[in-house]
């Protein structure tokens, strides 16, 4: 509880600093708030249980996903500095909204009561609707916000319907110490709750909003949606199945396998023909979500590290990718794949960073993405699903086509006469760190095992 109070205070301060002449303090205050929130979460737990009366938990998997949320936020915040060019007032607004969204994410991954989960979803979702439409002067941004809002409203309604069914079948909103009254209704409630969360995770066939929203939203905020929302959504799903894995019917797991395969298949098919790099990565995100879902088969607390590791690999590659897209888009005015032609000759650091991120998405050896796929497919094979492993491998190899199509553009000589250009050393250094971590975790995957286990 104390950690969320700290984040709330930091978010309010960021909003108020946007109205003052000390706008340079906005990001330092926000980053200190994130660090203080992490310290409060991991070292001052007593307030948590006393205030929330067992509605949220902090031990086990929640602590891992909260750590991922805070670490991801800490990396994203410095890149918001680019909005000073549009006025410091907007910087304060965006920073505060992102901090509030993290509070919603913390509630989602820590919930032990479905009402807390719903409140967390709404806090996170409302913040994302605002950020999607942050560029008011661009019609695509307005369209993205409206589409995201409409689809989010449908998802919330579906989720609440599942909450109602769950209450009728168990007599409680709690997700632990379950006493099932109506087994058939209980299974349907889990299915509907899963469908509501699947919208947030952009799993097929609930993915239709994602490409338009990813393309229309400002690129920095697309990075927020691709990372914070995914961590919060999968963390919430893991928390739910962690308590209910022993109760749900076998057909629920068959449905999850079907959705995982459908996400990988549809994501790959649609990505082949994309010319917008942001749309391409939105379909890539759908494929990655399908792989992560495989890790939820027969969920146990021991599986936390595997799901968390995949999320770490995915977040590292996603942040690097969307930040590079932002700089190219800002320089050339478009995220069309043709604008990336000759990137290596114009800005070699960005080209190499983006290359490492893309090969990690594809699962090339020596990257974190390769080890992440290896872990989840080994998990599937251990539960007697060789067909799932085989199809997933084929689809992973197929995804290499559109990743290397984009990489080929980086190293193809550009005859348009565009001169080399550079970015500040601060941003360049952060991008290099993301790439080094991607390679380090590919070579030494158990380096973070003590923390995420």
Residue pairs with C-beta under 8 A, 6 or more apart in sequence:
1 47
1 48
1 50
1 51
1 52
1 56
2 40
2 41
2 44
2 47
2 48
3 37
3 38
3 40
3 41
3 44
3 48
3 66
3 106
4 37
4 103
4 106
4 107
5 40
6 33
6 36
6 37
6 40
7 33
7 34
7 37
7 99
7 100
7 102
7 103
7 106
8 99
8 100
8 103
9 33
10 29
10 30
10 32
10 33
10 34
10 36
10 37
10 99
11 30
11 33
11 95
11 96
11 97
11 99
11 100
11 103
12 96
13 29
13 33
14 26
14 29
14 30
14 33
14 92
14 95
14 96
14 99
15 92
15 93
15 96
16 92
17 23
17 25
17 26
17 29
17 92
18 26
18 88
18 89
18 90
18 91
18 92
18 93
18 96
19 89
19 92
23 84
23 88
23 89
23 91
23 92
26 88
26 91
26 92
26 95
27 77
27 78
27 80
27 81
27 91
27 95
30 77
30 95
30 96
30 98
30 99
31 74
31 77
31 78
33 99
34 70
34 73
34 74
34 77
34 99
34 102
35 74
37 70
38 67
38 70
41 58
41 63
41 66
41 70
42 63
42 67
45 58
48 56
48 58
52 116
54 112
54 113
54 174
55 111
55 112
55 113
55 115
55 116
56 62
56 107
56 110
56 111
56 112
56 113
56 116
57 110
57 111
57 112
57 239
58 66
58 110
60 242
60 301
60 304
61 109
61 235
61 238
61 239
61 242
61 301
61 304
61 308
62 109
62 110
62 235
62 239
64 304
64 305
64 308
64 451
64 452
65 109
65 110
65 231
65 232
65 234
65 235
65 238
65 308
65 311
66 106
66 109
66 110
67 451
68 231
68 235
68 308
68 311
68 312
68 315
69 102
69 105
69 106
69 109
69 228
69 231
69 232
69 235
70 102
72 227
72 228
72 231
72 315
72 319
73 98
73 99
73 102
73 228
75 319
75 430
75 434
76 98
76 220
76 223
76 224
76 227
76 228
76 319
77 95
77 98
78 426
78 427
78 430
79 220
79 223
79 323
79 326
79 427
79 430
80 91
80 94
80 95
80 98
80 220
81 91
82 220
82 326
82 330
83 90
83 91
83 94
83 220
84 91
90 134
94 131
94 134
94 221
97 127
97 130
97 131
98 127
98 131
98 224
98 228
100 123
100 127
101 123
101 124
101 127
101 128
101 131
101 224
101 228
102 228
103 123
104 119
104 120
104 121
104 122
104 123
104 124
104 125
104 127
104 232
105 120
105 124
105 228
105 229
105 231
105 232
105 235
106 120
107 116
107 117
107 119
107 120
107 123
108 117
108 120
108 121
108 124
108 232
108 233
108 235
108 236
108 239
109 231
109 232
109 235
109 236
109 238
109 239
110 116
110 239
111 117
111 120
111 175
111 236
111 239
112 174
112 175
112 176
112 239
113 173
113 174
113 175
114 163
114 166
114 167
114 173
114 175
114 193
115 163
115 173
117 236
117 240
118 156
118 159
118 160
118 163
120 232
120 236
121 156
121 159
121 200
121 236
122 156
124 228
124 229
124 232
125 152
125 156
125 200
128 148
128 152
128 224
128 225
128 229
129 145
129 148
129 149
129 152
130 145
131 217
131 218
131 221
131 224
131 225
132 141
132 144
132 145
132 148
132 213
132 216
132 217
132 221
132 225
133 141
133 142
133 144
133 145
133 146
133 217
134 141
134 217
134 218
134 221
135 141
135 217
135 218
136 142
138 216
140 215
140 216
141 216
141 217
141 218
142 216
143 212
143 216
144 212
144 213
144 215
144 216
144 217
145 216
145 217
147 209
147 212
147 213
147 216
148 209
148 213
151 199
151 208
151 209
152 199
152 200
152 209
154 199
155 196
155 199
155 200
155 206
156 196
158 192
158 195
158 196
158 199
159 192
159 193
159 195
159 196
159 197
160 196
161 192
162 189
162 190
162 191
162 192
162 193
162 194
162 195
162 196
163 173
163 189
163 193
165 185
165 186
165 188
165 189
165 192
166 173
166 186
166 189
166 190
166 193
167 173
168 181
168 182
168 185
168 189
169 180
169 181
169 182
169 183
169 185
169 186
169 189
170 178
170 179
170 180
170 181
170 186
171 179
171 181
172 178
172 179
175 239
175 240
175 243
175 244
176 243
178 243
178 244
178 247
180 186
180 247
186 247
187 248
187 249
187 251
187 252
190 240
190 244
190 248
190 252
191 252
191 255
193 240
194 237
194 252
194 256
195 206
197 233
197 236
197 237
197 240
198 206
198 259
199 206
199 209
200 229
200 232
200 233
201 229
201 230
201 233
201 234
201 237
201 289
202 209
202 210
202 282
202 285
202 286
202 289
203 259
203 260
203 263
203 286
203 289
203 290
203 293
204 259
204 262
204 263
204 265
204 266
204 267
204 286
204 290
205 262
205 266
207 263
207 266
207 267
207 286
210 282
210 283
210 285
210 286
211 270
211 279
211 282
211 283
213 222
213 225
213 282
214 222
214 225
214 226
214 278
214 279
214 281
214 282
214 285
215 276
215 278
215 279
215 282
215 335
217 225
219 278
219 322
219 325
219 326
219 329
219 335
220 322
220 323
220 326
222 278
222 322
223 318
223 319
223 322
223 323
223 326
226 281
226 282
226 285
226 318
226 322
227 314
227 315
227 318
227 319
230 285
230 289
230 311
230 314
230 315
231 311
231 315
234 292
234 307
234 311
237 296
238 296
238 299
238 303
238 304
238 307
241 248
241 296
241 299
242 299
242 300
242 301
245 298
245 299
245 300
253 297
253 298
256 293
256 296
256 297
257 294
257 297
257 385
257 388
259 290
259 293
260 290
260 291
260 293
260 294
260 388
260 392
261 290
261 388
261 391
261 392
261 395
262 290
263 286
263 287
263 289
263 290
263 293
264 287
264 290
264 291
264 391
264 392
264 395
264 396
265 395
266 283
266 286
267 283
267 284
267 285
267 286
267 287
267 290
268 283
268 287
268 395
268 398
268 399
268 402
270 283
270 286
271 280
271 283
271 284
271 287
271 399
271 402
272 401
272 402
274 280
274 283
274 337
274 402
275 336
275 337
275 338
276 335
276 336
276 337
277 325
277 335
277 336
277 337
277 340
277 406
278 322
278 325
278 335
280 337
280 402
280 406
281 318
281 321
281 322
281 325
284 361
284 399
284 402
284 403
285 318
287 395
287 399
288 310
288 314
288 361
291 310
291 372
291 373
291 376
291 392
291 396
292 307
292 310
292 311
292 314
292 376
294 376
294 377
294 379
294 380
294 388
294 392
295 303
295 306
295 307
295 310
295 375
295 376
295 379
296 303
296 307
297 379
297 380
297 383
297 385
298 383
303 379
304 452
304 453
305 449
305 452
305 453
306 375
306 376
306 379
308 452
309 368
309 371
309 372
309 375
309 441
309 445
309 448
309 452
310 372
310 373
310 375
310 376
312 368
312 441
312 448
312 452
313 360
313 367
313 368
313 369
313 371
313 372
313 438
313 441
314 361
314 369
314 372
316 357
316 360
316 368
316 434
316 437
316 438
316 441
317 356
317 357
317 358
317 360
317 361
317 368
317 369
317 438
318 357
319 434
320 353
320 354
320 356
320 357
320 431
320 434
320 435
320 438
321 354
321 357
321 358
321 361
323 427
323 430
323 431
324 350
324 353
324 354
324 357
324 431
325 335
327 347
327 350
327 423
327 427
328 335
328 339
328 340
328 343
328 350
329 335
329 339
331 421
332 339
332 418
333 339
337 405
337 406
337 409
338 409
340 354
340 406
340 409
340 410
341 409
341 410
341 412
341 414
341 416
342 409
342 410
342 412
342 413
342 414
342 416
342 418
343 350
343 351
343 354
343 409
343 410
344 351
344 352
344 410
344 411
345 413
345 414
345 420
346 414
346 418
346 419
346 420
346 421
347 420
347 421
347 422
347 423
349 423
349 428
349 431
349 432
350 423
350 431
351 410
351 411
352 435
353 431
353 432
353 434
353 435
354 407
354 410
355 407
355 410
356 367
356 435
356 438
356 439
357 434
357 435
357 438
358 403
358 404
358 406
358 407
359 367
359 369
359 403
359 407
360 367
360 368
360 369
360 370
360 438
360 442
361 369
361 399
361 403
362 369
362 396
362 399
362 400
362 403
362 404
363 369
363 370
363 372
363 373
363 396
363 399
364 370
364 400
365 442
366 439
366 442
366 443
367 438
367 439
367 442
368 437
368 438
368 439
368 441
368 442
368 445
369 438
369 442
370 442
371 441
371 442
371 445
373 392
373 396
375 445
377 389
377 392
377 393
380 388
380 389
380 392
381 389
422 428
440 447
441 447
441 448
